[in-house]
Structures are given as C-alpha cells and as structure tokens.
C-alpha cells in the first residue's frame, strides 16, 4: 500500500500480467513486488490521475484506490516518483532551483513539454511560477511496456517533437510516439498500433462500411505456411495479399476472414474517404 498527497485513501498495486508467459523473461530481472493484487481480463476506461494518459495493460502495473467506489487510478511510474527534484537529480531538464511535488487546482502549462494540463499534481516552486509535469520528470526506462508481440521490453522514444518512422506492426510510416526495443535496434511500433484492442468488431472501427458477424482477433503475424494452408487469402478491406508475414492482422479463423490491422482500424485510405463522403 502507498499513499499520495492528492488522494485521501491508500492505493493498492495491481499486476495485469502476472500469468502472462510473454513477460517471464522480464520478471526474472525485476524486483519482487509486495502486496500486489492480480487482475485478469483488464479493460480500463480510465486515465492516470497524475499524467492524464490512458492506463494500458502492457505497462503491467498500476495503482488504484483501495476503496472500489473511488475512481483514482495512476500509473506505477507516476506514483513512484520523488517528492522533491533538484537540478542534480533531474539532468534532462534545466531546473532553476529545487521543486516540490504538489497539487495545482487550475490549468497550467509545463515549462518543459509546453503542454497545458488540467488540475493535477506537478513539480512547482513555492510561488507556483515554475511548473513541470509528472510525465516530463518520469524516467524513460520506467515507462517501458511488456508487449506480447515482442520478447523484449519496449521503451518509449521520448522527444519534444513527434518523429516520422516506419512501424513494424503495420509497415507504414507514422508520426508520433514510438516504442522501441533496445535489444533489437530495428524494431519500433507506433503507440496507436501498440495499444490496438485484442478483439474488435470491424463495423465499429470502419463506421459500418465493412461488416463481419464475429469479433476479429488481433494476431502479431501471418506465417506463410498458415497462409498457404488457408489458400492464400486476401485482405477483406483492401483486397491485397499479406506479403509480409510479420505484419499484424485481425482474423476470424472460423470464417477464414483476414484483414490487415491497419485496414481494420484506419479511415485514411483514399477509397475509404470516397465511401465515407458518399454515405
């Protein structure tokens, strides 16, 4: 159990991947966590109360209030931060002086990332003139995710401006936040792909332009042998083959229904725009 300055009740630590075989290697290197509550079938509609970003299961841990009637949730890495920061502790931010973690009850801009934040905790001086958000202070290696598509932990590439890079999940160029493997230098996936739902109804993601009776399941590859066994199916949205077996797909094995993950979730293809404007 831990306590935070902005909430009245203690918080309990939730482990979202305790039975996931994909994180066994990572578990061997981590310290043993105490007082951890196991949670299965996680679907989180909430955002972190400290950084205002969604809480995803691939972060593995998060904190929630012990009182289930409370809606306080926070990333583990947003809770386990120092109460004071100094220029010697935080080297990637140019601090004029020491700052203290404290709640701010109005909208304010971060001096480092220049993002405006709602009322939440931040690091500030006693006069609330210089303020830095929790997300900017949190160490990058604490924000890594344990993704089932890759054997190694993935670290966010934290830059002030979004980068343009090819995503290994969909083989397309994206601009924004990427998660990268420090062991495999050529592996990077965009945050939009990293947090795709495991199951999805294609009619919901394509505005009812495409329809399938069953929910589609996300798969992180489509091996050539499996494609041959299914008589080399084509994508039901773009009608192209699955040339790269490493590209993620959505599938319904029962109906032999396969779609590129990008096609199943994107409305950016030219033919999609034509269909949308003609409705």
ChimeraX attribute file (.defattr): number of C-alpha atoms within 10 A of each C-alpha:
attribute: neighborCount
match mode: 1-to-1
recipient: residues
	/A:1	14
	/A:2	12
	/A:3	13
	/A:4	13
	/A:5	11
	/A:6	13
	/A:7	12
	/A:8	9
	/A:9	17
	/A:10	14
	/A:11	21
	/A:12	19
	/A:13	22
	/A:14	20
	/A:15	20
	/A:16	21
	/A:17	22
	/A:18	18
	/A:19	12
	/A:20	11
	/A:21	10
	/A:22	17
	/A:23	21
	/A:24	13
	/A:25	12
	/A:26	12
	/A:27	13
	/A:28	9
	/A:29	8
	/A:30	8
	/A:31	7
	/A:32	9
	/A:33	9
	/A:34	8
	/A:35	11
	/A:36	17
	/A:37	14
	/A:38	13
	/A:39	14
	/A:40	12
	/A:41	8
	/A:42	10
	/A:43	10
	/A:44	11
	/A:45	8
	/A:46	15
	/A:47	17
	/A:48	20
	/A:49	21
	/A:50	23
	/A:51	19
	/A:52	18
	/A:53	13
	/A:54	15
	/A:55	22
	/A:56	21
	/A:57	21
	/A:58	18
	/A:59	21
	/A:60	20
	/A:61	23
	/A:62	23
	/A:63	25
	/A:64	21
	/A:65	21
	/A:66	14
	/A:67	12
	/A:68	8
	/A:69	7
	/A:70	11
	/A:71	12
	/A:72	19
	/A:73	22
	/A:74	25
	/A:75	26
	/A:76	20
	/A:77	20
	/A:78	21
	/A:79	20
	/A:80	12
	/A:81	14
	/A:82	13
	/A:83	13
	/A:84	13
	/A:85	18
	/A:86	15
	/A:87	14
	/A:88	12
	/A:89	12
	/A:90	14
	/A:91	10
	/A:92	12
	/A:93	16
	/A:94	12
	/A:95	19
	/A:96	10
	/A:97	12
	/A:98	16
	/A:99	21
	/A:100	19
	/A:101	20
	/A:102	19
	/A:103	15
	/A:104	18
	/A:105	10
	/A:106	9
	/A:107	10
	/A:108	20
	/A:109	15
	/A:110	19
	/A:111	17
	/A:112	17
	/A:113	15
	/A:114	12
	/A:115	12
	/A:116	12
	/A:117	18
	/A:118	15
	/A:119	15
	/A:120	19
	/A:121	23
	/A:122	26
	/A:123	24
	/A:124	23
	/A:125	17
	/A:126	11
	/A:127	7
	/A:128	14
	/A:129	9
	/A:130	17
	/A:131	23
	/A:132	25
	/A:133	25
	/A:134	21
	/A:135	18
	/A:136	18
	/A:137	19
	/A:138	17
	/A:139	16
	/A:140	14
	/A:141	13
	/A:142	14
	/A:143	19
	/A:144	20
	/A:145	22
	/A:146	20
	/A:147	19
	/A:148	15
	/A:149	14
	/A:150	14
	/A:151	16
	/A:152	19
	/A:153	21
	/A:154	25
	/A:155	19
	/A:156	20
	/A:157	19
	/A:158	16
	/A:159	11
	/A:160	10
	/A:161	10
	/A:162	13
	/A:163	15
	/A:164	13
	/A:165	17
	/A:166	18
	/A:167	24
	/A:168	17
	/A:169	23
	/A:170	21
	/A:171	15
	/A:172	12
	/A:173	13
	/A:174	19
	/A:175	14
	/A:176	16
	/A:177	19
	/A:178	27
	/A:179	23
	/A:180	22
	/A:181	20
	/A:182	13
	/A:183	11
	/A:184	12
	/A:185	8
	/A:186	12
	/A:187	17
	/A:188	22
	/A:189	25
	/A:190	24
	/A:191	16
	/A:192	15
	/A:193	19
	/A:194	19
	/A:195	13
	/A:196	13
	/A:197	12
	/A:198	11
	/A:199	14
	/A:200	18
	/A:201	19
	/A:202	23
	/A:203	16
	/A:204	13
	/A:205	16
	/A:206	18
	/A:207	12
	/A:208	12
	/A:209	14
	/A:210	14
	/A:211	14
	/A:212	13
	/A:213	10
	/A:214	15
	/A:215	15
	/A:216	23
	/A:217	17
	/A:218	19
	/A:219	17
	/A:220	17
	/A:221	17
	/A:222	20
	/A:223	15
	/A:224	15
	/A:225	11
	/A:226	12
	/A:227	16
	/A:228	10
	/A:229	10
	/A:230	12
	/A:231	10
	/A:232	13
	/A:233	17
	/A:234	17
	/A:235	20
	/A:236	16
	/A:237	18
	/A:238	14
	/A:239	11
	/A:240	12
	/A:241	14
	/A:242	22
	/A:243	12
	/A:244	13
	/A:245	15
	/A:246	18
	/A:247	20
	/A:248	23
	/A:249	24
	/A:250	28
	/A:251	24
	/A:252	16
	/A:253	11
	/A:254	7
	/A:255	10
	/A:256	10
	/A:257	17
	/A:258	21
	/A:259	26
	/A:260	27
	/A:261	23
	/A:262	22
	/A:263	21
	/A:264	25
	/A:265	22
	/A:266	12
	/A:267	16
	/A:268	10
	/A:269	11
	/A:270	9
	/A:271	11
	/A:272	17
	/A:273	11
	/A:274	10
	/A:275	11
	/A:276	14
	/A:277	7
	/A:278	7
	/A:279	6
